[in-house]
Structure formats: C-alpha cells, structure tokens
C-alpha cells in the first residue's frame, strides 16, 4: 500500500493555489501577515469601523473580513504593464486597526489617525479597506498636512469616487457623529489635511434633501463631476479634468 506524500508545488502551482480564495489562511490578497509597517513597501490594512455612519445596521465594519475572504482571487499580475506587484514590492497585510472604542466615533477616528501615523513614519504606503467613509478622515489626518512624511508636509490631493460628497459643513454632526462619514471631506480641508483645489469628486448623484447640497463642495474648492455632468462630457474629458487638477501634484 503506497503512503501518501506531501504535494510538491512548483512556481506555477503555487501561484494558482494562492489565488484560490477559499483555500488557506485569509489575508488581503494572500499577502503575508506582518503587523510591522517597517517590513514592507505597501501595507494592506483593515479598518473595521462603522459608527461614523451614525448606525451599524449596514455592517460596514465587516468589510475587511469579507474582503480578506475573497481577495486572494485578485492576486494577479498586470499583463499590459508587464508588472508583477507581488515581486516588485514587499506587500504585507498588517491586520486591522485596533479599535477598542468602536461605539465612540470620535475616539475611534483618533485611534485610526494614531495607527496611520506609525505607517507614515515608516515611509510605507498604505492600501486600506473599510469600514464606513468616516475612516477616510482618520487616515488622512495622518497622511496629509504638515506632519505627513508621505506628502512631504503638504496637504493631500484626493480623487473621490462616490454617490455622496461627504462634505457636510452646515450640520454639526450626523446622528451624533462629528467626524462622520458625511463630514470628512469638509473638515480635512479646514484642518489643512486636504487641498480641495487640486482634488476631484466624481460620480455624485441622487436626489438630495436640499437644493444646495453641492454648495459646500464648491465653497471648499473641490472640482465636482456629477453623474449628470459625466454623461454630458464623457469619459475622456472627465479624465482630462482629473489630470489637470491632480496630475501635476
């Protein structure tokens, strides 16, 4: 009777197995799990936070776990660019931001900022998976502005794809959350973390609660490409607007 042997995987077999999302230990894109940001060039980070949306009914805090479960299927190379990012860069899954006060949005946003400040100090570039949109505020408080190593002390420029502007400035809070999913695009500009004059919001749509819904974005300096405007000018002109606004920064 023959004895079972351990399977011997060659390079191609390993690459195939790594892309099976139901196989092995779930990390973001099957990257090694290592919580030290100094050990990688690109840090993959989960931000399981949802109290910035005023409610947890949508379970946005489950996002990092869900993406980890399926993201191995996205561990691919880029044929057109002839680029294998997994060989070109050291990419690790740092795990999740420790959020011990998950039901307190303001404390959690500061914890997110403190965590990303360590990533910035290490000179590592993060890729983040939330979480509701309030996490953007916590992240960019660390990665944009005078204290930021990543931007050289300059405000960050952002390309924001969304249905909503998240730029409330005429409401002090969103269901009790001040640095909420609806406020980050305004307070980051006011604090000097984001340069709205070189940032673009794309895809804004829907019937708003008030007719002046877009006004705060314009007042802060954002270029706004609503879905109606996108359909009018098309993809290429939208790309040109983005490049003119952000491309030189």
N, C-alpha and C positions, 0 to 999 in steps of 0.2 A: 504494500500500500504506500503510495507516494505521500510525502509530507508536504503540507502547504508551505509556501515560501512567501516572503515579503515581496510585493511588486516592485520592480525596478523601473523607475521613471526616467526617461531621457528629457532633454530640454523641452521638446515639443509637447511631450506628455504632461510635464509639469505645468506648462503654460495653459494647456487645455483644462487640467484639473483645477488650477487656480481661478478659472473663470466660471466654475460651476457654483452658482450662488447658494445651492442647498448643501454643499459639501464643506466640511472643515469648520474651523472657528470663525465666526463672523466678525470681520473688521471692515473698515471702509476701504473698498476696492482691494480687499485682501492684502492690504499693506501691513507690515509688521506693527505690532502694538508696542509702543515705547513712549512713556509719558514725558521724556526729557526733550524739550524743543531744540536743544543744542545738538542733538544727534541726527538732525535731518535738515534738508533744504526746504521741504514743503511739509507743513503739519496739517493733517486732517483732524478736525475737531468736531465733536458733537456738542450742541448747546441745547439741552432738553428743557426748554423754558417756555411756559405758555401763559403766565399770569400777566404779562404785558398786554394781552388782548382783552383784559377785563373778565375773562372767563376761561375755564379749562374744558368747556364742553366739546371743543373741537379736537382736543388731544394733540395739539401741536408738539407737546413735549415728547411724544412718542416718535417724532420724526427721525432722530438719529438712529434709534434702534431699528426702525423699519428700513432705512437706507442701508444700514450695515447688513441686513439680512439679504438684500438683493444686489448690492453694488458690485459684488465680485463679477457679475455678468458684464460690467462696464470696464473691467481691467483689460484694456485693449491698447494696441499701438495705432498711430496715425499714419495711414498709408500715403496720403498725398504729401504730407510734410516729411515723410520718412523719419518719423520720430518715435522712439520707444521711451516714454517718460519714466518708466519704471527702471530703466537702465541709466537714463541721463541724469536723474535726480535721486537723492535719498528721500523717500516718501514714507512717512510713518503715520499711523493712527495714534494720536496722543490720548485717546479716550474722550470722556465727557468733562466739561467744565463742572467742578464741584459746586453744586447749588444747594446749600444747606437750609436756605430760607426761601424755598421755591414759591411759597404763597405771598411773599413780600416782594413785589416787583422792584421797588427802588433799591433794596438791599441786593437783590439778585443781579440787577444791571451793574451795580458797582463791583460785585464779585466777578462778573464777566469781564469787566474792564481790567481788573487786577490780574486776572488769568492771562488775558491777551497782552498785557504789558510785559509779562515774562517772555512770551513768544517774540514780541517785538525786540526786547533786549537781546535775545539770542540771535537776531538777524534772520529769523526764519519767516517764510511767507505762509500764512495760514489759508486753508480752504475750510469753510465752516458749513455745518448742516444744522439748521434749527428744527424746532423752535419757532415761535411766532416772530413777527417782524421787529419786535422791540429789541431783539438780540443784536440787531444791526447797530443800534445806538451804543450798547455796551461795548461792542467790538471796536467801533470807530472812535470812541473816546480814547482808546489806547493806540490805535493805528494812524490817527490823523491829528495834526496840530503840533504845537511847539515841542512837545515831549517825544514825538514819534521818530524812531530811527528809520522806519520803513519809508516815510515820506521826506526824510531829511528836515524835519521840523516844519514842513508846510502842511496846510490843510489838504485833506484827501479830495480827489475828484471821483465822482461816482457815476456809474451807468446803472440806472434803477429801472428794471422791468417790473411792472406791477399794474394792477387794475386801479389801485388807490394811490394817492400822492403821499400818504403818511406824513403830511406836513401841516397838521393842525397847529395853529398858533392862536386861534380865537377861542379855544377851550382849554381850561387849566388842567383838566385831567380827562381820561377816558375810563369811565366806570371805576374811578378811584386810582387808576394808574397814571402817574405824571409823566414818566419817561416811557411812554406806552408804544404799542405798535402803530399808533396813529400820530405820534409826536416826534419820532426820531429825526425825520428829515428837516424839521424846523429847529429843534434845539441844538443839533450838531452844527448847524450854520451859525447860530447865535453864539455858541461856545468857541467857534474858531476851529472845529474839527473837520469841517467840510467846506469846500469852495463851491458854492452853488452856481457861480458864474461860469464855471467850467465843468458842470455836471448836467446830465440829461435824464429826464424821466420819460419812459416810453411805455405805451400801451394803456394809458389812463382812460378809463371808460365807465359807463354806467350812469344811471340817473341818480344824482346826488341829493342830499337832504336840503341843500340851499343852492341858490344860483351862483353864489360867489365861492363855490367850493375850490376852484383852482387858484383863486386870488393869492392865498398865502405862498404858493409855489412861485408865482410870478414876482411877488414882493421880495422874496428871499433871493431871487436871481436865477432860478432853475430854467433851463430850456425844457419845454414840455411838448412831447409828441403824443397827443391823444390818439386813440384808435381812429377817430374820425379824420384827424389830420394825416395819420399814416395812410389811410385808404386814399386820401386825396393826392398825396405827394409820392407815394410808393416807397419801395424798399431802398432803392439806390439813393434817393435824395435824403431819406432818413439816415442812411449810413454816412452821407456827406456831412450832415448836420452834427452827427456824433463825432466824426473825425475832426471837424473844425473846432468843436468845443473841448474835446478831451485829448485829441490826438497829439497835441503839442506839449502836453503836460507830463 
